[in-house]
Amino acid sequence: MTECVECGADVTLHDNAEVGEIVDCTTCGAELEVVERNPPVLDRPGLEEDWGSKLQVGLLYSRIRKDEKLLLSELRERGHDVVKIDVRNLQFGLDEAPELFADLDIVVDRCLATSRSLYATKFCDAYGVPVVNSAETARTCADKVQNSLALAQAGVPTPATDVAFTKESAMESIEQFGYPCVLKPVVGSWGRLMAKIDSESAAEAILEHKATLGHYEHKVFYVQEFVDKPGRDVRVLATDGEPVAAMVRSSDHWLTNAAKGAETEAFELDAEAEKLVQQASDAVGGGLLGVDLMETGDSYTVHEVNHTVEFKSLNEAVETDVPAAVVDWLEAKAAEGAKQEVLA
């Protein structure tokens, strides 16, 4: 526990607080920077360098994770003003933007829930507030069916996929793919509710469970071929198709998500992978994206593009300063938007 330099109230730091992290005083609301950890010392956030034009950046969120903390620290370190917008406590009107959106140069969507992300970015578009990623990109990436369609229509290699609307039709697709194959929810992340189907009896049981879950999304059966990857996949963070950094996620389990405990290490992209990342980004509308590839012999297949991409594991695995690269891109996007306003 330490003291707020603004009001003198006690401030408790969580166990994982890091030097440079910004914390809030719950008494007066002041934003404070952790300048020492043991013993804890707080101070007003420092603006040590002049990074040019000062931006007003809005951050849409429902929970501040390490990814958001890294982003907030980098933005504040460069002297930008950040307005944290907790979508849980906000009302979005049809005609007028909430007061928090006044004078924002750019908004960054970091909503944890897909539904909140889709609606909040749509409202930003309606209010004429620049938002990354765009509502259109979010809509395409959030739904695995639309994601796969966008990739296929752009000629990007992606796993063979069927979509069915009944258990019987889904069973036909499964039998055509053969065993094993994969059944995924159309909306979801972190590898949740994904099933590798190894037998007819397993398929029947899983389809029965999905059919009785209630929500209409579970009655959309997304069946995909099983790609025999080499125990790992590749995550690439890209800004408008330009790779920032890449890592492999390795696991003995068939799911290789970092959220499920996969081991990560830096990965150097070859020319083919870089080309696929650009094509995949273009296919979904561009933005700050996580492009997931699987190695297939001497080539790759792109199985998904993520629109609210997490990067804490990537930042730990690579030498690149990922938050700095992201903020570089945000500054460029804001400048581009300002230029378009002037020309208009």
Residue pairs with C-beta under 8 A, 6 or more apart in sequence:
1 10
1 11
1 12
1 13
1 40
2 10
2 11
2 13
2 39
2 40
2 41
2 42
3 9
3 10
3 11
3 42
4 10
4 11
4 25
4 27
4 28
4 30
4 32
4 42
5 30
5 32
5 42
5 43
5 44
6 25
6 28
6 30
6 32
6 44
7 25
7 27
7 28
7 30
9 25
9 26
9 27
9 28
11 23
11 25
11 26
11 32
11 42
13 23
13 34
13 40
16 66
17 23
17 34
17 37
17 40
18 34
18 37
18 69
19 34
19 35
19 36
19 37
20 33
20 34
20 73
20 77
21 33
21 34
21 69
21 73
22 31
22 32
22 33
22 34
22 45
22 69
22 72
22 73
22 76
23 31
23 32
23 33
23 34
23 42
24 30
24 31
24 32
25 31
25 32
30 44
31 45
31 76
32 42
32 43
32 44
32 45
33 42
33 43
33 44
33 45
33 46
33 76
34 40
34 41
34 42
35 41
35 42
35 43
45 76
46 77
47 76
47 77
47 79
48 77
49 77
49 78
49 79
50 79
51 78
51 79
51 80
51 331
52 331
53 331
53 335
54 79
54 80
54 81
55 75
55 80
55 81
55 105
55 106
55 330
55 331
55 334
56 80
56 81
56 83
56 103
56 104
56 105
57 75
57 80
57 81
57 82
57 83
57 104
57 105
57 106
57 107
57 108
57 330
57 334
58 82
58 83
58 85
58 100
58 101
58 104
58 106
58 107
58 108
58 129
59 68
59 71
59 72
59 82
59 83
59 84
59 85
59 107
59 108
59 110
60 85
60 87
60 107
60 108
60 109
60 110
60 111
60 116
60 117
60 120
60 121
60 124
60 131
61 68
61 84
61 85
61 86
61 87
61 110
61 111
61 112
62 86
62 87
62 88
62 111
62 112
62 113
62 116
63 112
64 72
64 84
65 112
65 310
65 312
66 312
67 110
67 310
67 311
67 312
68 110
70 311
70 312
70 315
70 322
70 323
71 108
71 110
71 323
71 326
71 327
72 82
72 84
73 323
74 323
74 324
74 326
74 327
75 82
75 327
75 330
76 82
78 327
78 331
83 100
83 104
85 100
85 101
85 107
87 111
87 116
87 120
90 98
90 100
91 98
92 98
92 119
92 120
92 123
94 126
97 123
97 127
97 129
101 107
101 124
101 127
101 129
104 129
105 130
105 334
105 337
105 338
106 130
106 131
106 132
106 330
106 333
106 334
106 337
107 124
107 129
107 130
107 131
107 132
108 131
108 132
108 330
109 117
109 120
109 121
109 124
109 131
109 132
109 133
109 138
109 307
109 308
110 308
111 117
111 120
111 308
112 308
114 142
114 187
114 189
117 138
117 142
117 307
117 308
118 135
118 138
118 139
118 142
121 131
121 133
121 134
121 135
121 138
122 135
124 130
124 131
124 135
125 131
125 134
125 135
130 333
130 334
130 337
132 287
132 288
132 330
132 333
133 141
133 285
133 287
133 288
133 289
133 307
133 308
134 285
134 287
136 285
137 284
137 285
137 286
137 287
137 289
137 307
138 307
138 308
139 146
140 146
140 147
140 150
140 284
140 285
140 307
141 147
141 284
141 289
141 305
141 306
141 307
142 187
142 307
143 186
143 187
144 184
144 185
144 186
144 187
144 222
144 304
145 163
145 186
145 220
145 222
147 284
147 304
147 305
148 158
148 159
148 161
150 283
150 284
150 305
151 158
151 280
151 283
151 284
151 302
151 305
152 158
153 283
154 279
154 280
154 282
154 283
155 279
156 276
156 279
156 280
156 283
156 302
157 276
157 299
157 300
157 301
157 302
158 301
158 302
158 303
159 224
159 225
159 227
159 294
159 301
159 303
160 177
160 224
160 225
161 222
161 223
161 224
161 225
162 170
162 173
162 176
162 177
162 222
162 223
162 224
163 220
163 221
163 222
163 223
164 170
164 172
164 173
164 221
164 223
165 219
165 220
165 221
166 219
166 221
167 207
167 208
167 211
167 221
169 221
170 183
170 207
170 221
170 223
171 203
171 204
171 207
173 221
173 223
174 181
174 183
174 197
174 203
174 223
175 200
177 223
177 224
177 225
177 226
179 197
179 198
179 199
179 200
180 196
180 197
180 198
180 226
181 196
181 197
181 223
181 224
181 225
181 226
182 194
182 195
182 196
182 197
182 223
182 224
182 225
182 226
183 194
183 195
183 197
183 203
183 206
183 207
183 210
183 221
183 222
183 223
183 224
184 193
184 194
184 195
184 222
184 224
185 192
185 193
185 194
185 217
185 218
185 222
186 217
186 220
186 222
187 217
188 194
189 259
189 306
190 257
190 259
190 260
191 255
191 257
191 259
191 260
194 255
195 202
195 206
196 226
196 254
197 203
197 206
207 221
210 218
210 219
210 221
211 218
211 219
226 254
227 294
227 296
227 301
227 303
229 256
229 294
229 295
229 296
230 295
231 250
231 251
231 252
231 256
232 248
232 249
232 250
232 251
232 256
232 262
232 295
233 248
233 249
233 256
233 292
233 293
233 294
233 295
233 303
234 246
234 247
234 248
234 249
234 267
234 269
234 273
234 292
234 293
234 294
234 295
234 300
235 246
235 247
235 248
235 249
235 258
235 290
235 291
235 292
235 314
236 243
236 245
236 246
236 269
236 273
236 277
236 290
236 291
236 292
236 293
237 243
237 244
237 245
237 246
237 288
237 289
237 290
237 309
237 311
237 314
237 322
237 326
238 244
238 277
238 278
238 281
238 288
238 289
238 290
238 291
239 287
239 288
239 289
239 325
239 326
239 329
240 281
240 286
240 287
240 329
241 277
241 278
241 279
241 280
241 281
241 282
241 286
242 278
243 269
243 274
243 277
244 320
244 322
244 325
244 326
245 266
245 314
245 315
245 318
245 320
245 322
245 325
246 266
246 267
246 268
246 269
246 273
246 314
246 318
247 264
247 265
247 266
247 267
247 313
247 314
247 317
247 318
248 264
248 265
248 267
249 256
249 257
249 258
249 262
249 263
249 264
250 256
250 262
250 263
250 264
250 265
251 260
251 261
251 262
251 263
253 260
253 262
255 262
256 262
258 264
258 310
258 313
264 313
264 314
264 316
264 317
265 317
266 317
266 318
266 319
269 277
272 299
272 300
273 293
273 300
276 291
276 293
276 300
276 302
277 291
277 293
280 289
280 291
280 302
280 305
281 287
281 289
281 291
281 305
283 305
284 305
284 307
287 307
288 307
288 309
288 326
288 329
289 305
289 306
289 307
289 309
290 305
290 306
290 309
290 310
290 311
291 302
291 304
291 305
291 306
292 302
292 303
292 304
292 305
292 306
293 300
293 301
293 302
293 303
294 300
294 301
294 303
311 322
311 323
311 326
314 322
315 321
315 322
315 323
